[in-house]
Amino acid sequence: MAEPSVMDKLQILTDAAKYDVACTSSGVERTGVKGAIGSTAAAGICHSFSADGRCVSLLKVLHTNICIYDCKYCVNRCSNDIPRAAFTSEELAELTINFYKRNYIEGLFLSSAIIKSPTHTMELLYRTLDLVRNKYKFNGYIHVKAIPGADIDLVKRTGLLCDRMSVNIELPSENSLKLLAPDKSKASILLPMSTVKQGIIQSKDELTVYKNAPSFVPAGQSTQLIVGATPENDGKIVALAQGLYDRFKLKRVFYSAFNPVPRSISYLPTARPPLLREHRLYQADWLMRFYGFRGNEIISDENENLNLNMDPKCQWAINNLHLFPVEINRADRETLLRVPGIGVRSVYKIMTARRAGNLHFDNLKKMNIVLKRAKYFITCSGRMMQPTKLNQDYLNIALSENKIDEHYEQVSLSPEMLSPELFAKKQAYIKEETVKCITGEM
């Protein structure tokens, strides 16, 4: 059989890389035109964020999809009959630089299946990055996957050549790993995570002493969790994410809704979990990273899963009504961050503006505070925007994201949960709010 061309390899290995959700594929192809700057290529171009916050286009590709492992959820598992290909380090380095010179990309996102052994695979990744950085003098953004089970010295050396490094934990429990990925272990995944964490700390210490010291993974490390392949609930996933943030100081955790792969095994789900579940997990993750929430606050002991009908911040507020309403002119930053409808930038605006005098609801509107949610939980100079009783049943309906859906009976509007009189009043309220949305009334 003839050796596939570089473009054939590119087609196979960029397609195989699409299951990693650390970035988002562009899916478009535009050639350069006169008078415009830049172009895009459909094969593997995705977007990520560099350490300084810039959004960059990356070549997202696997070094190879030839794998010795048989992870049941993975399309590249050794038992799956798919086209296989492998780049040499020289081919991939040259391809990356040529794409950069054509203004297709600004950086590289490089991962790989496990060929021969974890250490051999890590050597290939290191060799490619060494060529790109040192032979071609590429100074752009590089994100690389560390291979669990690989030689730790190789992981350290690779960390000096990349901007971000990730080690995918993939499944939420050790039992799930044993069932679906028997070639992997919790220890083999956590060891490189710990190595990267220590390397980042050491690098920062060295840079404070000597500004030209080599930088180790300056954009931090991340990981990915697959949601819905195994029966773990959202509480387990959020608790795991919280533990990873605490223990390894991750930059972020990515959540990937399980995508059923062709010719999969019988005990894996045959359908994707609701994408809304993935969305809720990202919202919960955002609360942990930027809003000061702990995982055990977001999901209570009574509920093992996040509410698909309401964002987790609203759900937390409804479950803690004894903390509300909050006086907008006196509350501290941590308290304001917990009010639904008020984000990090909004808190900064509020705390800056109230130095000049008391704020009123008109001022909050001009700051683009989401009063549709915030109005139930705040007061301005002791007054609420409209008289509202802090009642869980009422707020469950008012803050439901599906409250005007034609299938509203499936959510918290059922007569079994409310008295007939209260249920009728709430329906009338919903209709009134819908009309206001359509007419633009406030």
MONORWO-V784532 format. One record per residue. RES is the residue in three letters. PHI is phi in whole degrees, -180 to 180 (none if undefined). Layout:
RES|PHI, RES|PHI
This chain:
MET|none, ALA|-69, GLU|-66, PRO|-65, SER|-72, VAL|-60, MET|-70, ASP|-64, LYS|-60, LEU|-61, GLN|-63, ILE|-68, LEU|-85, THR|-76, ASP|-67, ALA|-68, ALA|-81, LYS|-69, TYR|-79, ASP|-88, VAL|-99, ALA|-67, CYS|-139, THR|-122, SER|-66, SER|-75, GLY|69, VAL|-129, GLU|-138, ARG|-132, THR|-80, GLY|-66, VAL|-126, LYS|-64, GLY|91, ALA|-114, ILE|-112, GLY|90, SER|-159, THR|-131, ALA|-125, ALA|-67, ALA|-73, GLY|88, ILE|-76, CYS|-142, HIS|-124, SER|-145, PHE|-120, SER|-79, ALA|-62, ASP|-92, GLY|94, ARG|-76, CYS|-87, VAL|-125, SER|-92, LEU|-124, LEU|-82, LYS|-103, VAL|-153, LEU|-93, HIS|-67, THR|-157, ASN|-111, ILE|-81, CYS|-130, ILE|-91, TYR|-92, ASP|-125, CYS|-69, LYS|-64, TYR|-89, CYS|-103, VAL|-68, ASN|-92, ARG|-59, CYS|-64, SER|-84, ASN|-91, ASP|-91, ILE|-135, PRO|-62, ARG|-116, ALA|-157, ALA|-150, PHE|-83, THR|-81, SER|-61, GLU|-66, GLU|-62, LEU|-70, ALA|-64, GLU|-65, LEU|-62, THR|-60, ILE|-68, ASN|-64, PHE|-63, TYR|-65, LYS|-64, ARG|-87, ASN|66, TYR|-77, ILE|-136, GLU|-119, GLY|-170, LEU|-132, PHE|-118, LEU|-120, SER|-135, SER|-166, ALA|-74, ILE|-95, ILE|-105, LYS|69, SER|-163, PRO|-58, THR|-66, HIS|-62, THR|-64, MET|-65, GLU|-63, LEU|-63, LEU|-63, TYR|-62, ARG|-60, THR|-64, LEU|-65, ASP|-64, LEU|-65, VAL|-63, ARG|-76, ASN|-98, LYS|-78, TYR|-96, LYS|57, PHE|-79, ASN|-113, GLY|-87, TYR|-79, ILE|-135, HIS|-117, VAL|-130, LYS|-91, ALA|-80, ILE|-95, PRO|-58, GLY|92, ALA|-79, ASP|-58, ILE|-66, ASP|-62, LEU|-65, VAL|-61, LYS|-64, ARG|-66, THR|-67, GLY|-62, LEU|-80, LEU|-106, CYS|-114, ASP|-95, ARG|-134, MET|-131, SER|-132, VAL|-125, ASN|-77, ILE|-82, GLU|69, LEU|-115, PRO|-75, SER|-146, GLU|-67, ASN|-63, SER|-66, LEU|-62, LYS|-63, LEU|-76, LEU|-105, ALA|-137, PRO|-63, ASP|-82, LYS|-110, SER|-142, LYS|-59, ALA|-63, SER|-67, ILE|-83, LEU|-75, LEU|-61, PRO|-65, MET|-59, SER|-65, THR|-63, VAL|-65, LYS|-58, GLN|-65, GLY|-64, ILE|-65, ILE|-62, GLN|-63, SER|-63, LYS|-63, ASP|-64, GLU|-67, LEU|-69, THR|-71, VAL|-93, TYR|-136, LYS|-66, ASN|-98, ALA|-64, PRO|-63, SER|-94, PHE|-111, VAL|43, PRO|-63, ALA|-90, GLY|85, GLN|-116, SER|-139, THR|-150, GLN|-133, LEU|-118, ILE|-91, VAL|-107, GLY|101, ALA|-78, THR|-128, PRO|-80, GLU|-60, ASN|-84, ASP|-64, GLY|-60, LYS|-64, ILE|-69, VAL|-65, ALA|-64, LEU|-64, ALA|-60, GLN|-61, GLY|-63, LEU|-67, TYR|-63, ASP|-68, ARG|-83, PHE|-114, LYS|53, LEU|-63, LYS|-69, ARG|-169, VAL|-110, PHE|-100, TYR|-116, SER|-122, ALA|-62, PHE|-55, ASN|-112, PRO|-54, VAL|-99, PRO|-59, ARG|55, SER|-81, ILE|-82, SER|-68, TYR|-89, LEU|-88, PRO|-59, THR|-95, ALA|-133, ARG|-67, PRO|-70, PRO|-58, LEU|-62, LEU|-63, ARG|-64, GLU|-60, HIS|-61, ARG|-63, LEU|-66, TYR|-65, GLN|-63, ALA|-63, ASP|-62, TRP|-62, LEU|-63, MET|-70, ARG|-82, PHE|-123, TYR|-114, GLY|79, PHE|-82, ARG|-102, GLY|-58, ASN|-74, GLU|-83, ILE|-72, ILE|-117, SER|-77, ASP|-65, GLU|-73, ASN|-116, GLU|-84, ASN|-127, LEU|-71, ASN|-75, LEU|-70, ASN|-93, MET|-156, ASP|-69, PRO|-63, LYS|-70, CYS|-63, GLN|-62, TRP|-62, ALA|-62, ILE|-64, ASN|-78, ASN|-131, LEU|-62, HIS|-66, LEU|-90, PHE|-123, PRO|-78, VAL|-104, GLU|-80, ILE|-64, ASN|-88, ARG|-128, ALA|-63, ASP|-80, ARG|-61, GLU|-62, THR|-70, LEU|-64, LEU|-64, ARG|-94, VAL|-86, PRO|-56, GLY|90, ILE|-118, GLY|-98, VAL|-62, ARG|-67, SER|-66, VAL|-62, TYR|-61, LYS|-63, ILE|-63, MET|-69, THR|-76, ALA|-70, ARG|-74, ARG|-67, ALA|-88, GLY|153, ASN|-64, LEU|-94, HIS|-123, PHE|-63, ASP|-62, ASN|-65, LEU|-67, LYS|-61, LYS|-68, MET|-85, ASN|64, ILE|-68, VAL|-80, LEU|-68, LYS|-56, ARG|-104, ALA|-69, LYS|-60, TYR|-79, PHE|-122, ILE|-131, THR|-128, CYS|-117, SER|54, GLY|85, ARG|-115, MET|-86, MET|-64, GLN|-150, PRO|-59, THR|-141, LYS|-85, LEU|-77, ASN|-126, GLN|-62, ASP|-60, TYR|-62, LEU|-71, ASN|-60, ILE|-80, ALA|-63, LEU|-101, SER|-66, GLU|-76, ASN|-110, LYS|-68, ILE|-108, ASP|-72, GLU|-67, HIS|-104, TYR|-62, GLU|-62, GLN|-77, VAL|-106, SER|-84, LEU|-105, SER|-70, PRO|-61, GLU|-64, MET|-88, LEU|-128, SER|-68, PRO|-57, GLU|-66, LEU|-66, PHE|-63, ALA|-64, LYS|-63, LYS|-69, GLN|-63, ALA|-63, TYR|-63, ILE|-63, LYS|-62, GLU|-63, GLU|-65, THR|-63, VAL|-62, LYS|-63, CYS|-62, ILE|-72, THR|-85, GLY|87, GLU|-68, MET|-103
